[in-house]
Amino acid sequence: MEQARTALAERIAERRRGVGDPRALVGEMRRSVLLVPMTGGGLWSARSGGVRWICGFTDEAALAQFALRHASGDQPMEYAALLGARIVDEVVPSLGEPAGLAVDIAAEDGSMFFPPVVGIVPDGVAVDSGEAEEGRGLGR
């Protein structure tokens, strides 16, 4: 039996098809509870292109797909359930480096990246705001 996709997964699918409103996608991300794997007492992240990406998943099936590739052995993967808004408004600014949110990265056709830019993260840490360079040293 196939599990129904979350509202965020649906919005991501729309944008990947080239339809839907990007602002609605960001709004849905902010309202959604995401499952974020834990490692070493912190949130699992990856660095790519000069950005630290916090990895979140729309549901347990998407997290399990990721865990198959990244968990060690038969150990369960611990995770935190966080609102997308909390991740981009609180976690990202606390990292002290350019950071964004990567959603459902194990799903080749369902992933979406929310980069550290104005409109997604606070202006003070957005790489395109000018404030990051002046106030925190996080510019390009």
N, C-alpha and C positions, 0 to 999 in steps of 0.2 A: 504494500500500500504506500503510495507516494504521499509525503508530507506536504501540506500546503506551505507555500513560501510566505515569508513575513512581508509586511508592507514595504520595508526597506529593500528587500530582495526584489520585489516587484518594480519599485522605482528604478533600481539599478538596471534591471532588464530593459525597461523602457529607454533609458539613456543609452544603453549599449546598442539598441536598435535605432537610435537617432531620433527618438521622439520623447515627449515629456518635457517638463520644465526643470531646468537645472536648480532653480531656487527651491522648488518643491522637493527635489532630491536632498538638498542640504537640510531643509526643514525636517524631512523624514529621518535623516541620519541623526539629527539632534534629539528627536523624540524617541528614538529606538533604544532599547536595551541591547547592548552588544556583549558577547561573551569574549573576554580577553584572557588568553592563556597566561599563566603565572610561571615564572622561572626565577629561581634564586631569590625569592621574596619580592620580586618586582614584576612588572608587566612585560610580556614578551614583545620584543621589537626587533626590527632589522634595519640596517643602514643601506641606503642605495641613493646614488646621485646627490650626495651631500645632505640627505635628509634622513632623519630617524623616523621610521614608520611604526607606530603602535598598531598592532594587528588585532582586529576585532572580527567577530563572526556573528552572522544574523541568527543562527540557531545551532542546536547541538549537532545536527547532521553536518553542517558546514565546518564546525569545530572538529568533529570526528574525522572528517576527510583530511584536515590539516594534521591532526594528531597522528594519523597513520604514517605520515612522512617525517614527523619531527619529535614524537614522544620516544622515550627510551624504553624499549622492551614492553613488558606487560604492565607497566606502571600507569595508573590513570593520570590524565593531565589535569592539573588544578587550573581553575579559571575564576575570574571575577566577572560579575555581571554589572556593567556600568552603562549609564546613559551616554549616548554619543556626545551630548552637550557637555557632560562632565569631562569626557576625554579631551575634547578640543578646547574647552574653556579653562580647565584646571590642570589636567595632566600635561598637556603639550607645553604650556608656559612654564611649568616647573622643571622642565628638562634642561633648560639653558642652552639649547641648540635648535636649529631648524627642525621641526617635527610635524608630522601629519598623521592621518589615520588611513590605514589600508584595511578594507573590508573584504572578507571572503576570499583571501588570496589563494587558497587551494583550489578554488573553482575557476578553471581556465576561462569559462564563458560567463562568469558571474561576479568577477572582482571589480572593485571600484576604489580609486584613490582620492582622498580628500587632502590636497596639499596645503602647506602652511602659507596661505595667501589670505588677503583681506576678504571678508565675507564667510570664511570658514573658521579661522582661528582669530583670537584677539589681535587687533591692529598692532599692539606692542611687540608681538612675536611673528607677525606676518612678514615674509621676506620681501614683499612688494610694497610695504607701507612707508618705508623710510624710517619709521620709529624704531624698528628692530636694530638698524645700524646705529642710530643715535643713542638709544636708551639701553640696549642690552648687548650690543656687539654680535647680534645674530644675523647680520645681513649676508648677502651673497659674498 
